[in-house]
């Protein structure tokens, strides 16, 4: 009994910490950790300190473990640029494991700091080895996979009853590296964004901003529009356009259904084992791989325990591009123009959330 009592005490402290993280994690970021929670939030607090949350949004996620898979085979067609050979083969496996965690560093009513960590590993298997050095990069990807390790810091500033803003910076190591060959300077990608928003009512918040990131594959400045609105007890919309737009159906306090689209993009640095010649470079040894997918999503989330939820998602992935660029010089010449065949996908995930009672407890004045 003593051990069980100790376990309950430790679990209580952990969940209370997550509840405070959920309150601090009240700003949309891209890629977004999850829809954000207002279950149990009092209207007085929501009116006094504006944020991007609206009533009816799903539970915030403190720790997420997700596995995504594209079942069956699909094609990969590559076109060499400037006279390079073409190549075609099938992809027999494409799987993705994602782990994310969020924790508050500061949770003041007018200033919140949230630290995030993420790990993402994408694996490919191909039907046959590449027939030329140029396409040896696919063998490189199959042997090593594509890995992302990142950390982010979000600064959320509720100004008054109406206005709020967010600044976020994120650094990730993206590429085909192994642990024994990791070099920060070779794989680092940085994303920053700023959003200014308005809380019009407990059911409507929106904002506009800019992001310096990789939404469309290469680093550039993109506009961002946040639009979170609950129309009635059953229906709402959650958008971080142009990256994500979801229509929400509240089936019950324990079940949510989402439908919409997401632009899933990535930018990886690749180091080749064997150099090859291109029209503008006699020794290409490093490539930049830009991947952009458009996903049409149907997602279901359900409460398993007071602190544990599960999510299941199915949809259709359309690959817009999988292009490679020369990183061996400053020209960034395109070497290969590729596209993956469209295919359905499925995913399952588990995530820890703070129970409503602890959310309410964490908000009580001290």
N, C-alpha and C positions, 0 to 999 in steps of 0.2 A: 504494500500500500504506500510505503514511504517513497519508493521509486516512482510509482504512478503519480503521486502528488507532485513530486519534483518535475516529472515530465509535463504535467499540466501547467505548472508555473512557467516553465521555459517556453512552452507553446503559447501561453497567454502573452508573454512579453514579446515574442516574435510577431504575433498577429497584431498586437497593439502598434508595433513599429510599422508594420505594413499599412495599417489604417492611417497613420500619419503620412506615410509615403503617398497613399492614394489621394489624400487631400492636397498634398504638395504637387502631385502630378496632375495638375488641372490645366495644362496647356497642350495644344496639338503640336506634334513634331513629326518630321518626315525623315526616314520611314517611321510611321506612327507605331507606338508600342501596343495600343489597343484603344477601342472606344473607352471613354472616361466615365467614372461613376459619380452619380449624384444621389444614389439611394441613401436615404437617411439624412441628407443634408438639409438643414433648416432654412426656411425662406428668409429669415432675418439675416443670417450670415451671407446668403447668396446676394441679397440686396446691398449689404454694407460693403462687400468686397467683390467686385466684379471679376469674372473669369470666363473661360470659354465653355464651361459645362452648362448643360441644360438638363432639366428634369426628364428622367426616362432613359438616359444613356446607360449602357451596361456597366458591369463592375470593372473597376480599374485592376490592372494586373501588376503584381509585384514581382512574380517570377513566372516565366513562360518557357515551356518546352514544346517544340512543334516539329513534326515530321511530315514532309510533303513528297509525293511520288507521282510521276507520270507513268501510268501502266502501259505496257505494250511497247512496240517499236514505232519510231517516227523518223523521218528523213532529215538529213543535213546536206544542204547543197551549198558549195563554196565556189565562187567565181574569182579567179585571179585577176588582179588589176594590172594594167599596162603590159599585157602579154604573158603574164604568169599563167600556169596551167589551172584548169578547173578540177573540181573533185566532188564526188558524191558518195555518200555511204549512209547507213542507218545507225541511229542511236538506239541501243538496246536497253539502256538504263539512264534515268535522270532522277536523282533523289536529292533532297535538301533537308538538313537538320539545322534547326534554329534554336538557340537558347538566349533569353534576354532577362535582365534583372534591373530593377529600379529601386532607388533608396533616397530619402530626403537628407540633404546636408543642412538645410535651414528651412524652418516652417513657420515663419512669421506671417501674420495676417496680410502685411503689405509687401512682403518679399519672400519668395520661396526659391530654393536651390535644389535641383534634383540631379542626382548622378545616375547615369545609365551605363550598363555594360552589355555587350552583345557578342555572340559567336555564331557564325554561319558557315557551314561546309556543304558545298554542292559537288556531287559526284556524277561523272559520266562514264559510260562504257559504250564502245563503238563496235560495229559488226566486223571490222577488219582493220589491220594496220594501214597507216598512210603509205602511199606509193612514192612519195617524194619528200625531200627535206623540207620543202615549203610547208607541207601539211603535217610535219612532224609535231606541230604544236598540239594536235589532237591527242597524240600518244602521250605528250607531256601532261595534258589535262587529265587523261584517264589514269595515269600512274600516280599523280599527286592530288588531283581534285582542285577545286577553287575554294579558297578559305578567306573568311573575313573575321577579323578580331577588332572590336571597336569599343570606344568609350565616348560618352557625351555628357555635357553639362548644360542644363536648361535653367535660365534665370527668368522667373515669372514675377511680374510686377503688377498686382492689382492696385490701380491708382485710386479709384473711388467707387461709387455705386454703379457706374456705367463703364468706365474705361479700364482697359488692361493692356499690357503688352508683354511680349516674349522675345528673349534673345537666346539662341541656342547655337552651340558649336559642337561639332562631332568629328573625331579623328578615327580613321579605320585603316588597317593594314589589309589590302586586297590583292590577292594573287595566287600563284600556284606554288607557294613556298612550303617547305617542311620546317619543323622546329629548329633543325640544326643549320639552316641556311637563311634564317629570317634577318632581314636588314630593313630597319625602319625607313631609311631614306629611299630605298628602292620600291617600297610598296605603300607608302603613306598617301591617303586621300583625305582631304579636309572639306567638310560641308559646314556652312554657317547660314543662319536665317534670322530675320527680324519680322515680327508680326505685331500690328497694332489693332486692337479690337474694341468692340462695343457690346455690352450686355444690356439688351433692350428689355428683357423680362426674364423670369426664371425659365421660360421655355424657348428663348431665342437669343442667340449670341452669334456674332459674326466679326470678321476681321480681314485685313489686307496686309500684304507684306511682300518681301523679296527673299529669295534664297540663292546663294552661290553654291551650286551643287551639281549633281549628275542625273537629274530627272530624265533627260533625253540623251544619256550616254556620255557626253563630254562635259567637262566643267564649264559652266556658264551661269549667267544671272537669269533667274526665272521669276515670274510673278506667282504669288501664293494668295489664295482666297479661302478663308475659313467660313463655313456656314453650317451651324448646328441649330436645329429647330425641331421641337416636338409639337405636332399639330393637334393631337388629342391623346388620350391615354393609350392608344394602340399604335399610332403611326408617327414616324419622325424621319429626319434625314440628317446624316453626318457626312460632311464633305471637307476635304482638304485639297481643293482643286488646284492644278489639274491632275494631281497624283492619285486621288481617291475620291469616289462618290458612292455612298451607300444609303439605301432606303432601309429603315429599321421598322420591324414589326414586333411590338411587345406582346408576346403570347401570354406571359404571366410574369410575376416577379422573379421566377426562377428560370425562365426560358425566353430567349431572344432569337429572332430570325433577321438576317441581313441579305440584301441583294444589291448588286451594283458592279462597279469595275474598279480596277487598280492598275496603274502603270508601275510595273516592277522593273527597275533598271539597276545596272551594276557596271562598274568600271574596274577591270583587273589588269595588273601588270604581270607579264609572263616572261620568264627567262628560258631561252631555248638551249637544249643540249648541243645541237648542231647548227652552226650558222648557215644561212643560205643567202644567195644574191638576189637583189631586186633591181629594177631598172635604175633606181637612184641611189642604191647603197650596195656595195659589193659584199658586205658582211653584216647581215641583219642578225642580231643576237638577242634582242628584246622587243616584245610586242605589247601594245595596249589593246585589250579586248573590251569592246563596248557592247553590252547586251541590254536590249530593251524588249520587255514582254508586256502585252496588254492582256489582262486577266479579267474575264467575266465571272463573277463570284456569286455563289449561294452559300451562306454560312449559318450554322445553328450553334448556339451556346446554351448550356444547361448547367444548373447547380447540382453538384454531386454531394458535397458537404458544405457546411457553413463557410468554410474557407477555401474550398476546392471546386473549381468549375472545369468543364470539358468543352472543347469546340470541335466541330466537324465541318469541313468545307469541301465543296466540289465545284468544278467550273471548267472553263475552256480557255486554254492559253494560246494566244496568237503572238508569235515571235516577229517583231518588227525588224530587228537586225541583230546580227552577231558578227560584228566587223572587227578586223584587226588592223592596227596602225603601227608603223615603225617607230620604236622608242630609242633606237640606237643613235639617232641624231635629232636635231631640233626641228626637222621638217614635218614630222608626224604624217608622213605619206601613207595613204591607205594601201595595204598590201593585199588583203582578202576581203571580199564582200560575201557574207554568208547569211543564211536564213534557216532556222529550224522549222520543221513541219509543225503545223498546228495540231494540238492534241488536247484531250481532256486531262484533268489532274484531280487528285484528292489529297486531303491533308487531315491530320488529327493533332490536337494539342491539349495539354493540361496547363492550368494556370492557377496560382494561389492568389486569393483576393481577401481583403479584410472583411470580416462579418459586419453587418449593419450596426450591431450593438457597440462594437469597438469603434466604428466610424463616429457614432454619436458621442461616445465617451471621449475620444480624442479631440472633439470640437468643443467640449464644455469649457467655459472660461476658467482660468486658473488664478 
